[in-house]
Amino acid sequence: MHDTGNWLVPHFGGEIYSHKPPFYFWFLNFNRFLFGGYSVTAVVLASLIPGILIALLTFYWGSLSFNLKYGFLSGLILMTAFYFFALSITVRMDHLMGLFIISALFSFYLGYSSAAEKKKKFYYLIYVFMALSTWIKGPAGFLIPLIVIPVFLLIQKDTGEFKNLELKKGALIFTAAILLWLVPALLKGGKDYAYELLIVQTFGRTVNSFAHQRPVYYYLKTFSFTFLPWSFFLYSAFIYCFRKRKELPRFIKFLLSWFITTFLFFSLISGKLDIYLLPIYPAGAMLAAYLFKETADKKASKYYIIIPAVITLGFLALGSFFIPQELNGIALKNLLLPTISSWILGALIGLILLFKKKYSYISYLVIIIFTVFLLNFSFSAAEPFSQTYTVKPAAEELKELNSDGIKHIAVYKYDGDSAVLGVYLDFWPDVVNNPADFLTYLEQEEIALMVETKDWQSFDGQLVKKIEKEFEILKFNQNYIIITDYRK
């Protein structure tokens, strides 16, 4: 966009990029302007600021529905949920989209809870925020409010509220906002862009997805880890809510509708990534806070806290003993000594608190010991791990080989998008997808072929010896090698 001045139709490497609308990339370009160029700070702010705003919104929403104390706890639970924290300091568009999705749901709940004369102004905001979230990442931006709100109203047996939602005017607001960009973009991008954007990128990801295909139970396996250390408290909250289902407050019914409907919806879609569930994390945080509130008010049995506390603290304490001494050449155990110490000490303190029936302190103990881990990892382990993860050193070597006259540049079964390499190379490398083509590629002269270490280690030993004899093997980090005949 910056190089071509084409702000309506994104391009990547000279090709039309239809995967996402352009608005997130406008934010990145705006940050580039503010900071005088691209930097970690400039690009990560597009995730960090929305992450902070989502946490503040969760705090405010929880304060309105519970009280200040448990609103504050809701925000802290969200901020210390492992995956939410990690995505707040990762360059992705999901938090920005999530901010508008959550704002749409918040607008609905404010309108639903307001007197009749105040409903409209909140309900109109739903459609504005749905349009903004759609601008960021496409249809996922409006799908979550579109399914959560009707499910909640059906559970409430309040279908009459659909009349107050101003559906016709709302649809016009949403459509007009989308068309402000879409019409000029389609006129500029043409038929091919329209087909890719409206058909392939929308329906192609829903059924028999061309990207990130996972089984229907995928999130059941991964969510327990991504929502740590609060997963087991959340599951305990579900059990409590199920047993009290006839007595639940309206707000808790809304949180359950939000969480469960979205979880099931994305489980049924064939394309799955853990980031797709980020918009339900505030609901999970407030449900966990509700469990602590009910226990403190002696409405819920102490065992709803004791059992998940023992599992969580035991899991962390035992897990600290399984942290490897070294990983990818990094002395991980030494770097994470503060984490290991806090988890073991925290487990002991937790047992004392449980024994003394100080259940209300458990939530803050978990927050403290997991915050130690998040800060410890961020300031000590993240940087060296980043250096082992990046493909940049190998890519720079490929670029140098290309400038020296090597024309056959390829990657073998690269797990990442080969376009990422193109950012460093200024051209797209060939992709060799199977062993037969791999051997054929090596028969050419003047070649450079990048292979991930895990694939290299899977080759037959005799083949490896033959390649090492005939070619030079260049190693980068722990993850990549380059096979080349240039210096041989």
C-alpha positions as CSV (number, residue, x, y, z in Angstrom):
1,M,0.0,0.0,0.0
2,H,2.7,2.4,1.0
3,D,4.8,1.7,-2.0
4,T,2.1,1.7,-4.7
5,G,-0.4,4.2,-3.2
6,N,-3.2,1.7,-3.8
7,W,-5.2,1.9,-0.5
8,L,-8.4,0.1,-1.6
9,V,-7.1,-3.2,-3.0
10,P,-4.2,-4.8,-1.0
11,H,-1.4,-6.3,-3.0
12,F,1.4,-8.7,-1.8
13,G,4.4,-9.3,-4.0
14,G,2.6,-7.8,-7.0
15,E,-0.4,-10.1,-6.6
16,I,-3.9,-9.1,-5.3
17,Y,-4.2,-10.0,-1.6
18,S,-7.9,-11.0,-1.0
19,H,-7.5,-12.7,2.3
20,K,-8.5,-9.7,4.4
21,P,-9.9,-6.2,3.9
22,P,-7.4,-3.4,3.9
23,F,-8.2,-1.5,7.2
24,Y,-5.8,-3.3,9.5
25,F,-3.0,-2.5,7.1
26,W,-4.1,1.1,7.2
27,F,-3.5,1.1,11.0
28,L,0.0,-0.3,10.4
29,N,0.8,2.3,7.9
30,F,-0.5,5.0,10.2
31,N,1.8,3.7,13.0
32,R,4.6,3.7,10.4
33,F,3.9,7.4,9.8
34,L,3.8,8.2,13.6
35,F,7.0,6.4,14.4
36,G,8.9,7.3,11.2
37,G,9.2,3.7,10.0
38,Y,8.4,0.2,10.9
39,S,9.5,-1.1,14.3
40,V,8.4,-3.7,16.9
41,T,6.7,-0.9,18.8
42,A,5.0,0.6,15.8
43,V,3.4,-2.6,14.6
44,V,2.6,-4.2,17.9
45,L,0.6,-1.2,19.1
46,A,-2.2,-2.3,16.7
47,S,-2.6,-5.4,19.0
48,L,-1.5,-4.0,22.4
49,I,-3.8,-1.0,22.5
50,P,-7.0,-3.0,21.5
51,G,-5.9,-5.7,24.1
52,I,-5.7,-3.1,26.8
53,L,-9.1,-1.6,25.7
54,I,-10.7,-5.0,25.8
55,A,-9.4,-5.6,29.3
56,L,-10.8,-2.2,30.4
57,L,-14.1,-2.9,28.8
58,T,-14.3,-6.2,30.6
59,F,-13.5,-4.5,33.9
60,Y,-16.2,-1.9,33.3
61,W,-18.8,-4.4,32.2
62,G,-18.0,-6.6,35.2
63,S,-18.2,-3.6,37.5
64,L,-21.7,-2.7,36.2
65,S,-23.0,-6.3,36.4
66,F,-21.2,-7.5,39.6
67,N,-19.5,-4.7,41.6
68,L,-16.2,-2.9,41.4
69,K,-14.2,-5.6,43.1
70,Y,-15.3,-8.4,40.8
71,G,-15.2,-6.2,37.8
72,F,-11.5,-5.6,38.6
73,L,-11.0,-9.3,39.1
74,S,-12.6,-10.0,35.7
75,G,-10.1,-7.6,34.0
76,L,-7.2,-9.2,35.8
77,I,-8.3,-12.7,34.9
78,L,-8.5,-11.7,31.2
79,M,-5.1,-10.0,31.2
80,T,-3.4,-13.0,32.8
81,A,-5.1,-15.6,30.5
82,F,-2.0,-17.0,28.7
83,Y,-3.3,-16.7,25.1
84,F,-4.9,-13.3,25.5
85,F,-1.7,-11.9,26.9
86,A,0.4,-13.5,24.2
87,L,-1.8,-12.1,21.4
88,S,-1.7,-8.7,22.9
89,I,2.1,-8.5,22.2
90,T,1.9,-10.3,18.8
91,V,1.4,-8.6,15.4
92,R,-2.0,-9.9,14.4
93,M,-5.3,-8.2,13.6
94,D,-7.5,-10.4,15.9
95,H,-7.5,-8.1,19.0
96,L,-8.5,-5.1,16.9
97,M,-11.4,-7.1,15.4
98,G,-12.3,-8.5,18.8
99,L,-12.5,-5.1,20.3
100,F,-15.3,-4.1,17.9
101,I,-17.1,-7.5,18.3
102,I,-17.1,-7.2,22.1
103,S,-18.2,-3.5,21.8
104,A,-21.1,-4.7,19.6
105,L,-22.2,-7.2,22.3
106,F,-21.7,-4.7,25.0
107,S,-23.9,-2.2,23.1
108,F,-26.6,-4.8,22.8
109,Y,-26.5,-5.6,26.5
110,L,-26.6,-2.0,27.5
111,G,-29.6,-1.4,25.2
112,Y,-31.4,-4.6,26.4
113,S,-30.9,-3.5,30.0
114,S,-32.1,0.1,29.3
115,A,-35.4,1.8,29.4
116,A,-37.4,1.7,26.1
117,E,-36.6,5.4,25.2
118,K,-32.8,4.7,25.5
119,K,-32.6,1.4,23.6
120,K,-32.3,2.7,20.1
121,K,-29.0,4.6,20.5
122,F,-27.3,1.5,21.9
123,Y,-28.9,-0.8,19.3
124,Y,-27.7,1.4,16.4
125,L,-24.2,1.1,17.8
126,I,-24.3,-2.7,17.4
127,Y,-24.4,-2.3,13.6
128,V,-21.7,0.3,13.6
129,F,-19.3,-1.9,15.6
130,M,-20.3,-5.0,13.5
131,A,-19.3,-3.0,10.4
132,L,-16.0,-1.9,11.9
133,S,-15.1,-5.5,12.9
134,T,-16.0,-6.7,9.4
135,W,-13.7,-4.0,7.9
136,I,-10.8,-5.5,9.9
137,K,-11.1,-9.3,9.1
138,G,-14.2,-9.9,7.0
139,P,-17.4,-11.9,7.9
140,A,-16.2,-13.2,11.3
141,G,-16.7,-9.6,12.4
142,F,-20.5,-9.7,12.2
143,L,-21.1,-13.5,12.6
144,I,-20.5,-13.6,16.4
145,P,-23.1,-10.9,17.3
146,L,-25.4,-12.2,14.6
147,I,-25.6,-15.6,16.3
148,V,-25.1,-14.7,20.0
149,I,-27.9,-12.1,20.3
150,P,-30.7,-14.2,18.8
151,V,-29.7,-17.2,20.9
152,F,-29.7,-15.1,24.1
153,L,-33.2,-13.7,23.3
154,L,-34.5,-17.2,22.6
155,I,-33.1,-18.4,26.0
156,Q,-34.7,-15.4,27.6
157,K,-38.0,-16.2,25.8
158,D,-38.1,-12.6,24.7
159,T,-38.4,-12.8,21.0
160,G,-40.5,-9.6,21.1
161,E,-37.2,-7.7,21.6
162,F,-36.3,-8.3,18.0
163,K,-38.8,-5.5,17.1
164,N,-36.7,-3.1,19.2
165,L,-33.4,-4.1,17.5
166,E,-34.2,-1.8,14.5
167,L,-33.2,-4.6,12.2
168,K,-34.1,-2.8,8.9
169,K,-32.4,0.4,9.8
170,G,-29.5,-1.5,11.3
171,A,-29.0,-3.5,8.2
172,L,-28.9,-0.3,6.2
173,I,-26.3,1.2,8.6
174,F,-24.2,-2.0,8.3
175,T,-24.5,-2.3,4.6
176,A,-23.8,1.4,3.9
177,A,-20.7,1.2,6.0
178,I,-19.4,-1.9,4.2
179,L,-20.2,-0.5,0.7
180,L,-18.3,2.7,1.4
181,W,-15.2,0.6,0.9
182,L,-16.4,-2.5,-1.0
183,V,-17.9,-0.8,-4.1
184,P,-14.8,1.3,-5.0
185,A,-12.6,-1.6,-4.1
186,L,-14.5,-4.1,-6.4
187,L,-14.5,-1.5,-9.2
188,K,-10.8,-1.1,-8.8
189,G,-10.0,-4.8,-8.2
190,G,-12.3,-6.2,-10.9
191,K,-14.0,-9.6,-11.2
192,D,-11.2,-11.7,-9.9
193,Y,-10.8,-9.7,-6.8
194,A,-14.6,-9.8,-6.2
195,Y,-14.7,-13.6,-6.6
196,E,-11.7,-14.2,-4.3
197,L,-12.9,-11.8,-1.6
198,L,-16.6,-12.6,-1.6
199,I,-16.7,-16.3,-2.4
200,V,-13.4,-18.0,-1.7
201,Q,-12.4,-16.1,1.4
202,T,-15.9,-16.3,2.9
203,F,-17.5,-19.6,2.1
204,G,-14.2,-21.3,1.3
205,R,-13.2,-21.1,5.0
206,T,-16.5,-22.4,6.3
207,V,-17.1,-25.8,4.6
208,N,-14.1,-28.0,3.6
209,S,-11.8,-25.1,4.3
210,F,-8.8,-24.6,2.1
211,A,-6.9,-23.3,5.2
212,H,-6.3,-24.6,8.8
213,Q,-8.6,-27.6,8.5
214,R,-9.1,-29.2,12.0
215,P,-11.5,-31.8,13.4
216,V,-14.7,-30.7,15.1
217,Y,-13.2,-31.5,18.6
218,Y,-10.1,-29.4,18.0
219,Y,-11.0,-26.6,20.5
220,L,-11.9,-29.1,23.2
221,K,-8.2,-30.2,23.1
222,T,-6.6,-26.7,22.9
223,F,-8.7,-24.3,25.0
224,S,-7.7,-25.8,28.4
225,F,-4.1,-24.7,27.6
226,T,-4.8,-21.4,25.9
227,F,-7.0,-20.2,28.8
228,L,-4.5,-21.2,31.5
229,P,-4.4,-20.6,34.4
230,W,-8.2,-20.1,34.5
231,S,-9.4,-23.1,32.5
232,F,-10.4,-25.3,35.5
233,F,-12.0,-22.4,37.3
234,L,-14.1,-21.7,34.2
235,Y,-15.1,-25.4,33.9
236,S,-16.1,-25.3,37.6
237,A,-18.2,-22.2,36.8
238,F,-20.0,-24.1,34.0
239,I,-20.9,-26.9,36.4
240,Y,-22.2,-24.4,39.0
241,C,-24.2,-22.5,36.4
242,F,-25.7,-25.8,35.1
243,R,-26.8,-26.8,38.6
244,K,-28.3,-23.3,39.2
245,R,-29.6,-22.9,35.7
246,K,-33.2,-22.0,36.8
247,E,-31.9,-19.3,39.1
248,L,-29.2,-17.6,37.0
249,P,-29.1,-13.8,36.6
250,R,-29.8,-12.4,33.2
251,F,-26.2,-11.3,32.8
252,I,-24.8,-14.8,33.4
253,K,-27.2,-16.2,30.8
254,F,-25.9,-13.7,28.4
255,L,-22.3,-14.7,29.1
256,L,-23.1,-18.4,28.7
257,S,-24.9,-17.6,25.4
258,W,-21.9,-15.6,24.2
259,F,-19.3,-18.2,25.2
260,I,-21.1,-21.5,24.3
261,T,-22.7,-20.4,21.1
262,T,-19.5,-19.0,19.7
263,F,-17.5,-22.0,20.8
264,L,-19.9,-24.4,19.1
265,F,-20.1,-22.3,16.0
266,F,-16.4,-22.2,15.4
267,S,-16.1,-25.9,16.2
268,L,-18.5,-26.7,13.4
269,I,-16.5,-24.5,10.9
270,S,-13.8,-26.6,9.2
271,G,-11.1,-24.0,9.3
272,K,-9.9,-23.6,12.9
273,L,-7.2,-21.6,14.7
274,D,-7.0,-20.8,18.4
275,I,-7.2,-17.1,17.7
276,Y,-10.7,-17.5,16.4
277,L,-11.9,-18.0,20.0
278,L,-10.3,-14.8,21.3
279,P,-13.6,-12.9,21.3
280,I,-15.0,-15.3,24.0
281,Y,-12.2,-14.8,26.4
282,P,-13.9,-11.8,28.2
283,A,-17.0,-13.9,28.7
284,G,-14.8,-16.7,30.2
285,A,-13.1,-14.2,32.5
286,M,-16.3,-12.8,33.8
287,L,-17.8,-16.2,34.3
288,A,-14.7,-17.2,36.4
289,A,-15.0,-14.0,38.4
290,Y,-18.7,-14.8,39.0
291,L,-17.7,-18.2,40.5
292,F,-15.4,-16.4,43.0
293,K,-18.1,-14.0,43.8
294,E,-20.7,-16.7,44.4
295,T,-18.3,-18.6,46.6
296,A,-17.4,-15.4,48.6
297,D,-21.1,-14.7,49.1
298,K,-21.5,-18.4,50.3
299,K,-24.0,-19.1,47.5
300,A,-21.7,-21.7,45.9
301,S,-20.0,-24.5,47.7
302,K,-16.3,-24.0,48.6
303,Y,-15.5,-27.1,46.6
304,Y,-16.2,-25.1,43.4
305,I,-13.0,-23.2,44.2
306,I,-11.0,-25.9,46.1
307,I,-11.1,-28.5,43.3
308,P,-9.9,-26.2,40.4
309,A,-7.4,-24.5,42.7
310,V,-5.8,-27.8,43.7
311,I,-5.7,-28.9,40.0
312,T,-4.3,-25.6,38.8
313,L,-1.7,-25.1,41.5
314,G,-0.7,-28.8,41.3
315,F,-0.5,-28.6,37.5
316,L,1.8,-25.5,37.7
317,A,4.0,-26.9,40.5
318,L,4.5,-30.3,38.8
319,G,4.9,-28.6,35.4
320,S,7.8,-26.6,36.7
321,F,9.8,-29.8,37.2
322,F,9.2,-30.8,33.5
323,I,10.6,-27.5,32.1
324,P,13.5,-28.7,30.0
325,Q,17.1,-27.7,31.0
326,E,17.7,-26.6,27.4
327,L,15.5,-26.1,24.4
328,N,16.7,-25.0,20.9
329,G,20.1,-24.2,22.4
330,I,18.5,-21.9,25.1
331,A,19.1,-22.6,28.8
332,L,15.4,-22.5,29.4
333,K,15.4,-23.7,33.0
334,N,17.9,-21.1,34.2
335,L,15.9,-18.3,32.4
336,L,12.7,-19.4,34.1
337,L,14.0,-19.9,37.6
338,P,11.7,-17.0,38.9
339,T,8.7,-18.8,37.4
340,I,9.7,-22.2,38.8
341,S,10.2,-20.7,42.3
342,S,6.9,-18.8,42.2
343,W,4.9,-21.8,41.0
344,I,6.3,-24.1,43.7
345,L,6.0,-21.5,46.4
346,G,2.6,-20.5,45.2
347,A,1.3,-24.1,45.4
348,L,2.5,-24.3,49.0
349,I,0.8,-20.9,49.9
350,G,-2.3,-22.0,48.1
351,L,-2.6,-25.2,50.2
352,I,-2.2,-23.1,53.3
353,L,-4.9,-20.7,52.1
354,L,-7.3,-23.6,51.3
355,F,-6.6,-25.1,54.7
356,K,-7.4,-21.8,56.5
357,K,-10.5,-21.4,54.3
358,K,-9.2,-18.2,52.7
359,Y,-10.8,-19.0,49.4
360,S,-11.1,-15.4,48.2
361,Y,-7.3,-15.0,48.2
362,I,-6.9,-17.9,45.7
363,S,-7.7,-15.8,42.7
364,Y,-5.1,-13.2,43.5
365,L,-2.5,-15.8,44.3
366,V,-3.0,-17.4,40.9
367,I,-2.8,-13.9,39.3
368,I,0.5,-13.2,41.1
369,I,2.2,-16.4,40.2
370,F,1.1,-16.4,36.6
371,T,2.0,-12.8,36.2
372,V,5.5,-13.7,37.4
373,F,5.6,-16.3,34.5
374,L,4.3,-13.9,31.9
375,L,6.8,-11.2,32.8
376,N,9.7,-13.6,33.3
377,F,9.1,-15.2,29.9
378,S,8.6,-11.9,28.2
379,F,11.8,-10.3,29.5
380,S,14.1,-13.3,29.5
381,A,13.0,-16.0,27.2
382,A,11.0,-14.3,24.4
383,E,14.0,-12.7,22.8
384,P,16.2,-15.7,22.4
385,F,13.2,-17.8,21.3
386,S,12.4,-15.2,18.7
387,Q,15.9,-15.5,17.3
388,T,15.5,-19.3,16.9
389,Y,12.1,-19.0,15.4
390,T,12.7,-16.4,12.7
391,V,13.4,-17.5,9.1
392,K,15.2,-14.2,8.5
393,P,18.9,-15.4,8.7
394,A,18.2,-18.2,6.3
395,A,16.3,-15.9,4.0
396,E,19.1,-13.4,3.9
397,E,21.5,-16.1,2.9
398,L,19.2,-17.2,0.1
399,K,19.0,-13.5,-1.1
400,E,22.8,-13.3,-1.0
401,L,23.2,-16.5,-3.0
402,N,20.6,-15.2,-5.5
403,S,22.6,-12.0,-5.9
404,D,25.8,-14.1,-6.5
405,G,24.1,-15.8,-9.5
406,I,22.2,-18.7,-8.0
407,K,18.9,-18.7,-9.9
408,H,17.3,-21.9,-8.6
409,I,16.0,-20.8,-5.2
410,A,13.4,-23.1,-3.4
411,V,12.0,-24.2,-0.1
412,Y,11.0,-27.8,0.8
413,K,7.6,-28.3,2.3
414,Y,7.8,-25.0,4.1
415,D,5.2,-24.9,6.9
416,G,4.9,-21.1,6.8
417,D,3.7,-19.0,3.9
418,S,6.4,-18.9,1.3
419,A,5.3,-15.3,0.9
420,V,6.9,-14.5,4.3
421,L,10.2,-15.4,2.7
422,G,9.3,-13.1,-0.2
423,V,9.3,-10.2,2.2
424,Y,13.1,-10.8,2.8
425,L,13.9,-12.0,-0.7
426,D,12.0,-9.5,-2.9
427,F,10.9,-12.5,-5.0
428,W,8.9,-15.7,-4.5
429,P,11.0,-18.9,-4.1
430,D,9.8,-22.2,-5.7
431,V,8.2,-24.6,-3.3
432,V,9.2,-28.3,-3.5
433,N,6.4,-30.4,-2.0
434,N,7.5,-34.0,-2.0
435,P,10.7,-36.2,-1.8
436,A,10.6,-37.1,-5.5
437,D,10.6,-33.4,-6.6
438,F,13.2,-32.7,-4.0
439,L,15.6,-35.2,-5.6
440,T,14.8,-33.8,-9.1
441,Y,15.5,-30.3,-7.9
442,L,19.0,-31.3,-6.6
443,E,19.9,-32.6,-10.1
444,Q,20.0,-29.0,-11.4
445,E,23.1,-26.8,-11.2
446,E,23.4,-23.6,-9.2
447,I,20.7,-24.4,-6.7
448,A,19.9,-23.3,-3.1
449,L,17.2,-25.2,-1.3
450,M,16.0,-24.3,2.2
451,V,14.8,-27.2,4.3
452,E,13.4,-27.2,7.9
453,T,15.6,-29.2,10.3
454,K,12.7,-31.6,11.2
455,D,12.3,-32.6,7.5
456,W,16.1,-32.9,7.1
457,Q,16.2,-35.3,10.1
458,S,13.4,-37.4,8.6
459,F,15.4,-38.2,5.4
460,D,17.0,-41.6,4.9
461,G,20.6,-41.7,6.4
462,Q,22.2,-42.8,3.2
463,L,20.5,-40.0,1.3
464,V,21.8,-37.5,3.9
465,K,25.3,-38.7,3.6
466,K,25.1,-38.5,-0.2
467,I,23.8,-34.9,-0.1
468,E,26.5,-33.9,2.5
469,K,29.2,-35.3,0.1
470,E,28.0,-33.5,-3.0
471,F,26.6,-30.2,-1.5
472,E,27.4,-27.7,1.1
473,I,25.0,-27.6,4.1
474,L,24.5,-24.3,5.8
475,K,22.8,-24.3,9.2
476,F,20.7,-21.5,10.7
477,N,19.4,-21.5,14.2
478,Q,17.9,-24.9,15.2
479,N,15.2,-24.8,12.5
480,Y,16.6,-24.4,9.0
481,I,19.4,-25.6,6.7
482,I,20.3,-24.6,3.1
483,I,21.6,-27.1,0.6
484,T,23.6,-25.4,-2.1
485,D,26.2,-26.3,-4.7
486,Y,27.5,-22.7,-5.0
487,R,30.6,-22.9,-2.8
488,K,31.3,-26.6,-3.6
